Amino acid sequence: MAEGRRLFRSQSVADNLALGLWGLRLPKGEVAARYERVYSLFPILHERCDVRAGILSGGQQQMLAVGQALMRQPRLLMLDEPSLGLAPTVIDQLLDTVADLRRHGTTILLVEQMVERALQIADTAYVMQNGRMIGHGPARELQGSELIRRAYLGAAAAESN
């Protein structure tokens, strides 16, 4: 996914999705199937397919950026803080979609500051602090762990428990 939602703001949602297919030669039926898949994941994009990307909300732009990447049917999808600056309901929808993609076989590399939510989605987690990895392990084991409390709530919070 392009960092910072790099979309063509003056182009429509549908045109931005088409850019995700750039360089691929696919039969029309396959192209239509790929649009349908993205629209089924993000119905608001289907409703707004003729709208310029620049007037979408931040959450809709993030969905469009993810949708554009999904048009290529990647085996690996890398997302760098997809929740940044979004409303809580949009975050839930976006991260639920990420979890669904993972369940259906897409490998996800997710960098996310919403630690607890990311750990609910992940199989394996790497904990970073000040640019250094300070721990890793199965995500389920890290949920609520001392390492997470210390890394994200600070030493004082960890000591109070």
N, C-alpha and C positions, 0 to 999 in steps of 0.2 A: 504494500500500500504506500502510496506517495506520502512522504512526511508533510505535515501541515495542510492536509486536504488540498493538495495542488490540483485543483479542478479548473476547467475552462469556464470561467464565471459567466461569460456571455453566451455560452452554448447551452442547449437544453440538457435535461437529465438524460434523455435517451442518447443524445450525441456523446455525452461524457461516458456513458456505459459503452458505447460503440468503440471509443478510444481504447478500452480494455482489450479489444480484439485486434488492435492494430498489428499488422504483419501476419495474422493467421488467415488461412484460406479454408473456410468452413462452408459446408452446404447451408443453404438458407434455413432448412429445418433445424440444424444444429444451432445456428445463430438465434433463432426464435426460442429454442429450448433454454439457451443460456440467459436470455432476457427474462423468460418466465421464471427461471430459478431465482434470479436476483429479485424480481418483483414479488415472488412468493415469500422470500425472506424479509423484504422491506416493502410492504404494500403501499406505504406513503409515496415511494418512488414511482410506482405505477400510476397512482393518482396524479402525480405531478410530472409525468414523463415529458410534457411539452414546455415545462417551466424552465426558465434560465437558472442554472446552478447558483448564480450569484445572489439570487433572492431567497434561496432556501434558508431555513434556520441552521444554526451550527450543528445540531444533531442530525438533521437531514443531509447536510453536506458530508458529515462523517459517514453516514450510511451509504451515500453515493460513492465516496472514496473506497469504502470496503467493497461495495457492489462492483465498482470498476475493476478492482483486483480479482474479484470472484469470476468475472467474465472469462478469464483465462483458465478456470478450473484448476487452480494451483494445488499441488500436493502439500506445499508449505506456505502458510500465510503468516507474515511477520507484521505485528501490530505494535506500534510504539505509543503507549498511553492513549488508547482510543477514547477514554472517558474524559479526557482533559477538556474542561470548560463546558461540559454538558449538564443538562438538568438531570436530576436523579431518575426520573422515569425513562428518559432516553438512554441513560447509562444502563439501566436494567434491561431494556430491550436489546441494546447493542451487545451487551455481555451474554445475554441469553442466546443470541444468535451465534456468538463465538462458541459458546458451549455446544450448541447444536451442530455446528460445523465440525467440531472436534469429535463428537459422538459418531458422525457420519464419515469419518476417515481423513479429514483434513488435519494435517499436523499444524499446530499453532505455536508460534513463538510470541509470547505476550509479555511486553514490558508495561507494568501497570503499578501506579501508586495506591490504588484501592486494593490493599494487600489481602484482606479477608475475602473479598469477592474474587480476586484472581486465584487464590488458593482453593476456592470452591470449584473452579473450572479446571485447574491444572492437575497433571499427573505428577510432575516433578517441578520443584521450585528452587531457584537460586536467589539468595538474599544478598542484596548489595547495600553498602553503606559508604558514602563518600567515595564512590567510584571503585570500591573493592568488594570482592565477594567475601562475605563473612560466614556463609553457611549454605548448605543445600541438602535436599532430601526429598522424600515423598511429600507431596503437598498436604495430604491428609494428616501426616505426622507433625508438620510444621504449624498447622492451624492452632492458634492459641498457645504456642510454645514460648518458652522463655526467650529463645533467640528472636522471635518476632517482636515480643514486647520490648526487649532491649534495643533492637534495631530501629523500631518505628515509634516507640513511645519514650525512649530514652532510659538511661540507667536508673534515674530516680523512680520512674514508674515500675521498672522491674523490681527494684528493692522494696517497694511498698507492698508487694504481694507476698 
